[in-house]
Amino acid sequence: MIDIPEVKRQKLDKPQTYQCEYILPKKNKRCRMLRKKQNKYCSEHMIHDTSSSKKRIPCPLNPNHTIWEKDLTSHLEKCNARPKEDHDPWYVENTNHILRNSTEITFTDGEEHDESYCRELVDKIHFDPLEKKIFEHEGLVQQLEEKTNQKHIIQQSSLIGNLKRLGLLSSDIFYMEFGCGKGELSRYVNQCVLHDSSGSVENYGFGLIDRGTNRLKADNKIIQESEPFQVKPIIKRSKIDIMHLHVDKFMEDIHPKDVVAISKHLCGAATDLTLKSLLNSNLFKDGKFGGMLIAMCCRHVCFEDEFLPQSKEYLSSLGFNSLQSIKALKKMVSWGVNLDVDSRDSVDSGLSSKQRYDYGIKARRIIDESRVYALKTILGIDYNIEIFWYVDTNVTKENVCLSITRKQSN
């Protein structure tokens, strides 16, 4: 037998990284982005580095991000914030800024209160724990086995499992995925519909709505994966902000039997705009609204003026009735995704990390319950509205789903 020398693994040193030195004013902490060795700040904060020979400036189209001054001309040609010259027929500017046929409520400036005042408001509010409704769908078993990083596929499997539980998984539904990105959730919904279905596929398909420009879209994969089943789903994608989406105009050439809205991690104000876009449509009046299932996230980037009027009414009844108090509530929400298990005893603002986390989860629940209250007020007894945990927090801390389903007539 020939002895084969043992191959020793070389221990590779991790390359040195350099953290941005900019101090975030609101958090009084260093930015966690990386910088180049020769720079003091990351690219977004280079605007504050007066010693640099290169100049960083705010984008003229959207000052929320910065660019190199020398790249201004080329950036303006490709910036996502640049105005579109030609709009789709379903683009109606600011059509979902207000909820039609509803009295608008406006938050105004109020007294400046310290953080403890808003914590006292939260302390007075009590909720029963949310139910866990964690499911899997057989159509994604192979995906679950193949994926090394299972975080996203576990979420998608539970979302689709809940669609099935709610009676919203069918080949006679047209799905609208809001904030769709590359359309991965729709792709997996399609796989599970094909796995389950043997019925009609008339006007079955997907409306993919996102304001960003997405690479590696799943649109063609949905069509390719449907071919062996002799199914050709409708795919209609639109790059549009939900604020400007006129749902009825978008649907004009589709003639769906039922429309179901879906989303995985619909961020901040996008959830409220989605609700308004659906409520502003004729889907309810025409009996074509099949239901909705969306996983919400990022309540700290909700906008006060985008809440449903009835949500504002709910928040006001709890004492959050001014711009300052809503701002404080949103700040508290951000604590709900920041629990560091290695720093449970660390103290910030007089609270331990665990206490801040608990306040954040409760603040998030307040915003979620305001949406439930609004929908129940608007839709009345004909629809079931519920929020629930669709995965455990070890998968994602943004683990709350909002659903709407039609009540079955006896």
Residue, then its C-alpha position, 0 to 999 in steps of 0.5 A: m500500500i502506498d502511503i499518501p502524505e497528509v495534505k495540511r490545510q493552510k491557515l489563511d489569515k482573515p484580510q484586515t478590514y477598516q471600519c468607517e470612522y463617521i459617528l452617526p449623530k442619532k445613535n452616537k455610534r460609529c457607522r458599521m460600513l467598511r472604508k478603504k484603507q486610505n480613506k477615513y469614511c465609507s463612500e456614503h460618509m465621504i461627504h464629511d471628509t474635508s481632507s479628501s481630494k475627491k468630493r462626495i455630493p448629495c444626488p440632485l435627484n434624491p439627496n438620501h444618497t451621495i455620489w462622487e462629483k466627477d461621476l455626476t453626469s453618468h449617475l444622473e443617466k442611471c439613477n433610480a430616482r430619475p423621473k420617467e419620461d413615459h409612464d405606463p397607463w396605470y401610473v397615476e401620480n400620488t393616487n394612493h397618497i390618500l384613501r378615497n372616500s375617507t376623512e383624512i387625519t393629520f398629525t401635527d406638532g405637539e409637545e416635546h416629550d422625553e423617551s420615558y413619556c412614550r415608554e409610559l404610554v407603551d406600558k399601559i397597553h397590553f396584547d395577548p401573544l400572537e398565534k404561531k402559524i408555521f407551515e411548510h408546503e410539499g412543493l418546496v421540499q426539494q428546495l429546502e433540501e438543496k439550500t445551504n442557507q435555508k432562512h429565506i426558503i423556510q419563510q417562503s414555504s411557511l407563507i405559501g403553506n399559510l396561503k393554502r391554509l387560508g384557501l388562497l393557493s389556486s390556479d384560478i388566482f391572479y397574484m400581485e406581488f408587491g415589493c417583489g424584487k426579482g419575484e422569488l416569492s411568486r416563483y415559489v408560489n407558482q411551483c406550489v400551485l403546479h404541485d397541487s393543482s389539476g384545475s383551471v388555469e384561466n387568467y392565472g398569473f402574476g403581477l410583479i410590482d417593484r419600484g427598483t431595477n432588479r437583476l436576475k428576475a424570476d419572470n422567465k423561470i416561472i414560465q419555463e417551470s410551467e411548460p412541463f405542466q402545459v401551463k402558461p401563466i400571465i406575467k406582468r411586471s411594472k417598475i413603479d412606486i406603489m404610491h402611483l399604482h392604479v390597480d384597476k388600470f393595471m388589471e384592465d387587460i387581465h380580467p382575473k377571476d380573483v386577485v390575491a396580494i402577496s409579499k415577503h417583507l413589505c417594508g415600512a410605508a409600502t405596506d400602508l400604500t399597498l393597503k390603500s392601493l387595494l382599497n382604492s381599487n374596484l376589486f372589493k366592489d366587483g367581488k374580485f378581491g380574493g385575499m391578501l397575505i403579506a409579511m411586514c417589516c421595518r415599521h421604523v420607516c413608516f411615514e405618518d402621512e401614509f398611515l390609513p386614516q383609521s390607523k391614525e385614529y387608533l394610534s391617537s386613541l393610545g396617546f400617539n397623536s402628534l408628530q413627535s410621539i409617532k417619531a418616538l414610537k418608530k424609534m422604539v420599533s427599531w429596538g425590536v430587531n437589535l437584541d444581541v444575545d451577547s449583550r443582554d446586560s448592556v445598558d442604553s438609555g437606562l434600559s438593558s438590551k432585553q428591555r429595549y428589545d421587548y419595548g421594540i416588539k410591543a411598539r411594532r405590535i402597536i403599529d400592526e394592530s393599528r392596521v388591523y383596526a383600520l381594515k376591520t373598520i373599513l371592511g366590516i364583517d365580510y372579511n377576516i383580518e388576522i396577524f400571526w407569527y409565520v416563522d420563529t424569531n431565530v429565522t427572522k425577527e421580522n416574522v409577523c404576517l397580515s392576512i385578509t380573507r373573505k368570510q364564507s357565506n353559510 
